[in-house]
Amino acid sequence: MQVSPHHWRPSDDQLDQIFGTPNKMFLNPYIGFSRDTRQLTNKGLMEQEFENPESFTGHGTLQNPKYVAPTWDEVYGMMIELARQIKSSGYSPQVIVGVSRGGWPPARIMSDLLENPNLANMKVEFYKNIGVTAQRPQITQPVTSAVIGKRVLVVDDVADSGQSLRIAHRHLRQKGAQEIRVCTLYLKPKSIFKPNHYAKTTSKWIIFPWERLEAINLIKRNLGSRGNSINVIRELKGSGLSASLIRSLWALAYDN
């Protein structure tokens, strides 16, 4: 039987197989579903989704050219690799210092993996916007534990420009640390400071699990008048962030 393209719609079983529950139907920005009726308004785009149903979530072969959003499991895997590197090197830190804010979560994980409860932090403020940095990072919170005469492991999420890590390294030297090693999850090729240990290299903007909403807010701002949830989802297509998570964070921030 031939179906008019103006009235064509997949069966409920097909919808559930590809997109999940009805509550998730409205999350795909590339087809026009009503949340309640799930009526299709664009047959051609629906056919594209049948051919590649994972494409917009970032779990298929499509890779976003600008952003990468590692999952918690991926981050933890990288942390285990870093802990192995540190142990294999023979370095046994007496104090682990997380550089705020991005270094706090991985520093806490590293404290667990190295079975070292001596965890401190310091705060270096640097970023102003996506891809935009202040000219000079500043230490706004000195290291919170005495490091004089001690072996220190500095933990941060990424060595981006490298300037903030260089400032942190200099600060700990001035505080009397005997030896300092630095580890990061990611290293960017442009960094002027190369950490002793890092898990991956990328030039993309990294959206870590602990900063999802912050990144969405910055992308919304950068999109200007186009800064709505649909365009943010499109901007992040293939990054690893699902449309459902973006919608949930958007609702938390803007639908009150």
C-alpha positions as CSV (number, residue, x, y, z in Angstrom):
1,M,0.0,0.0,0.0
2,Q,1.3,3.4,-1.0
3,V,1.2,6.1,1.8
4,S,1.0,9.8,1.1
5,P,4.2,11.5,2.4
6,H,2.0,14.1,4.1
7,H,0.5,11.5,6.4
8,W,3.3,9.0,6.7
9,R,4.4,8.0,10.2
10,P,6.3,5.0,11.6
11,S,4.6,2.5,13.9
12,D,4.9,2.9,17.6
13,D,7.1,-0.2,17.8
14,Q,9.5,1.4,15.3
15,L,9.5,4.7,17.2
16,D,10.2,2.9,20.5
17,Q,13.0,0.8,19.0
18,I,14.8,3.8,17.5
19,F,14.1,6.6,20.0
20,G,13.0,4.9,23.2
21,T,10.0,6.0,25.2
22,P,7.5,8.6,24.1
23,N,8.9,11.1,26.5
24,K,12.1,11.1,24.5
25,M,10.5,11.7,21.2
26,F,10.5,15.4,21.4
27,L,14.3,15.5,22.0
28,N,15.4,15.0,18.4
29,P,15.8,18.5,16.9
30,Y,16.0,17.2,13.3
31,I,12.5,15.9,13.0
32,G,9.2,17.4,14.0
33,F,7.4,15.3,16.6
34,S,4.8,16.4,19.0
35,R,5.6,15.2,22.5
36,D,2.1,13.7,23.0
37,T,1.0,12.5,19.5
38,R,4.4,11.8,18.0
39,Q,3.1,12.8,14.6
40,L,5.8,13.0,12.0
41,T,6.1,16.2,10.0
42,N,9.2,15.5,7.9
43,K,9.3,12.1,6.3
44,G,12.7,12.6,4.6
45,L,14.5,13.5,7.9
46,M,12.8,10.5,9.6
47,E,14.2,8.2,6.9
48,Q,17.7,9.6,7.6
49,E,17.3,8.8,11.3
50,F,16.2,5.2,10.4
51,E,19.4,4.9,8.4
52,N,21.6,6.2,11.2
53,P,19.6,6.4,14.4
54,E,22.7,7.1,16.6
55,S,24.0,10.0,14.6
56,F,22.6,12.9,16.6
57,T,23.5,11.5,20.0
58,G,27.3,11.2,19.3
59,H,27.4,7.5,19.9
60,G,27.7,6.6,16.3
61,T,30.5,7.4,13.8
62,L,29.8,11.1,13.6
63,Q,32.4,13.2,15.5
64,N,31.9,16.8,16.4
65,P,34.7,18.9,14.9
66,K,34.7,21.4,17.8
67,Y,33.7,19.6,21.0
68,V,34.3,16.4,22.9
69,A,32.4,15.4,26.0
70,P,33.9,12.4,27.8
71,T,31.6,10.3,30.0
72,W,32.2,9.6,33.7
73,D,33.4,6.1,32.8
74,E,35.8,7.4,30.2
75,V,37.2,9.9,32.7
76,Y,37.6,7.2,35.3
77,G,39.4,5.0,32.8
78,M,41.8,7.9,32.0
79,M,42.4,8.4,35.7
80,I,43.3,4.7,36.2
81,E,45.8,5.0,33.3
82,L,47.3,8.1,35.0
83,A,47.6,6.3,38.3
84,R,49.4,3.5,36.6
85,Q,51.8,5.9,35.0
86,I,52.6,7.6,38.3
87,K,53.1,4.3,40.1
88,S,55.2,2.9,37.4
89,S,57.4,6.0,37.5
90,G,58.2,5.3,41.2
91,Y,56.8,8.7,42.3
92,S,55.1,8.7,45.6
93,P,53.5,12.1,46.4
94,Q,53.0,13.2,49.9
95,V,50.4,15.7,49.0
96,I,47.9,15.8,46.1
97,V,46.8,19.3,45.0
98,G,43.7,19.8,42.9
99,V,43.7,23.0,40.8
100,S,40.3,24.6,41.0
101,R,37.9,24.3,39.6
102,G,38.4,21.6,36.9
103,G,41.1,19.8,38.9
104,W,39.0,19.1,42.0
105,P,37.0,16.0,40.7
106,P,40.1,14.3,39.2
107,A,42.2,15.1,42.2
108,R,39.7,13.4,44.5
109,I,39.7,10.4,42.2
110,M,43.5,10.3,42.2
111,S,43.5,10.5,46.0
112,D,41.4,7.3,46.0
113,L,43.5,5.5,43.3
114,L,46.8,6.2,44.9
115,E,45.3,5.5,48.4
116,N,46.6,8.9,49.6
117,P,44.2,10.9,51.7
118,N,46.4,14.0,51.8
119,L,44.4,16.2,49.5
120,A,44.7,19.9,49.1
121,N,43.5,22.5,46.6
122,M,44.4,25.8,45.1
123,K,42.4,28.1,42.8
124,V,43.6,29.6,39.5
125,E,41.1,31.6,37.6
126,F,41.7,31.9,33.9
127,Y,38.8,31.3,31.5
128,K,36.4,34.0,30.4
129,N,34.5,32.2,27.6
130,I,34.7,29.2,25.2
131,G,38.0,29.6,23.3
132,V,38.7,32.9,25.1
133,T,41.1,33.3,27.9
134,A,42.3,36.2,30.1
135,Q,45.7,37.4,29.4
136,R,47.1,36.2,32.7
137,P,45.8,33.6,35.1
138,Q,45.6,34.6,38.7
139,I,45.9,32.6,41.9
140,T,42.8,33.5,43.9
141,Q,43.2,30.8,46.5
142,P,46.7,29.7,47.7
143,V,47.4,26.1,48.3
144,T,45.4,25.0,51.4
145,S,48.0,22.6,52.9
146,A,51.7,23.0,53.9
147,V,53.9,21.7,51.1
148,I,57.3,22.8,52.3
149,G,59.8,19.9,51.9
150,K,57.2,17.6,50.4
151,R,56.7,15.7,47.1
152,V,53.6,17.2,45.5
153,L,51.3,15.9,42.7
154,V,49.3,18.6,40.9
155,V,46.1,17.4,39.3
156,D,44.1,19.3,36.7
157,D,41.6,18.4,34.0
158,V,43.4,19.9,31.0
159,A,46.7,21.6,30.1
160,D,45.2,24.1,27.7
161,S,47.4,27.1,27.2
162,G,49.6,25.8,30.0
163,Q,49.8,29.2,31.7
164,S,47.6,28.3,34.6
165,L,49.7,25.2,35.3
166,R,52.9,27.1,35.0
167,I,51.6,29.7,37.6
168,A,50.5,26.8,39.9
169,H,53.9,25.1,39.6
170,R,55.7,28.4,40.4
171,H,53.4,29.0,43.4
172,L,54.1,25.6,44.9
173,R,57.9,26.1,44.4
174,Q,57.6,29.4,46.3
175,K,55.7,27.6,49.1
176,G,58.7,25.3,49.5
177,A,57.7,22.0,47.7
178,Q,60.6,19.7,47.4
179,E,59.5,18.0,44.1
180,I,56.5,18.7,41.9
181,R,54.9,16.6,39.3
182,V,51.8,17.4,37.2
183,C,49.2,15.2,35.7
184,T,46.2,16.1,33.6
185,L,43.5,14.2,31.8
186,Y,44.1,16.0,28.5
187,L,46.9,17.9,26.9
188,K,46.3,20.4,24.1
189,P,49.1,20.7,21.5
190,K,49.2,24.5,22.0
191,S,50.1,24.2,25.7
192,I,53.3,25.9,26.8
193,F,53.5,23.6,29.9
194,K,53.7,19.9,29.4
195,P,52.6,17.8,32.3
196,N,54.6,14.8,33.5
197,H,51.6,12.6,33.0
198,Y,48.6,13.0,30.7
199,A,46.0,10.5,29.3
200,K,44.9,12.0,25.9
201,T,45.7,14.8,23.5
202,T,43.1,16.9,21.7
203,S,42.6,20.3,20.2
204,K,38.9,20.3,20.8
205,W,37.0,22.1,23.5
206,I,36.5,19.5,26.2
207,I,33.2,19.4,28.1
208,F,33.8,17.4,31.3
209,P,31.0,15.7,33.2
210,W,31.4,18.3,36.0
211,E,30.8,21.3,33.8
212,R,28.0,20.3,31.4
213,L,25.6,23.1,32.3
214,E,28.4,25.7,32.3
215,A,29.3,24.7,28.8
216,I,25.7,24.8,27.6
217,N,25.3,28.3,29.1
218,L,28.5,29.5,27.3
219,I,27.4,28.0,24.0
220,K,23.9,29.6,24.4
221,R,25.6,33.0,24.9
222,N,27.9,32.6,21.9
223,L,25.0,31.7,19.7
224,G,23.4,35.0,20.5
225,S,19.9,35.4,19.1
226,R,20.1,31.7,17.9
227,G,20.8,30.5,21.4
228,N,17.8,28.2,22.0
229,S,17.9,24.5,23.1
230,I,17.4,23.2,19.5
231,N,20.5,25.1,18.2
232,V,22.6,24.1,21.2
233,I,21.7,20.5,20.5
234,R,22.7,20.9,16.9
235,E,26.0,22.6,17.9
236,L,26.9,19.7,20.2
237,K,25.8,16.9,17.8
238,G,28.4,14.2,17.8
239,S,30.2,15.5,20.9
240,G,29.0,12.7,23.2
241,L,26.3,14.8,24.9
242,S,22.8,13.3,24.3
243,A,19.9,15.5,23.4
244,S,18.0,14.3,26.4
245,L,20.7,15.4,28.8
246,I,20.9,18.8,27.1
247,R,17.1,19.2,27.4
248,S,17.2,18.3,31.1
249,L,20.0,20.8,31.8
250,W,18.2,23.4,29.8
251,A,15.0,22.9,31.7
252,L,16.9,23.1,35.0
253,A,18.4,26.4,34.0
254,Y,15.8,28.2,31.9
255,D,12.3,26.6,32.4
256,N,11.7,27.7,35.9
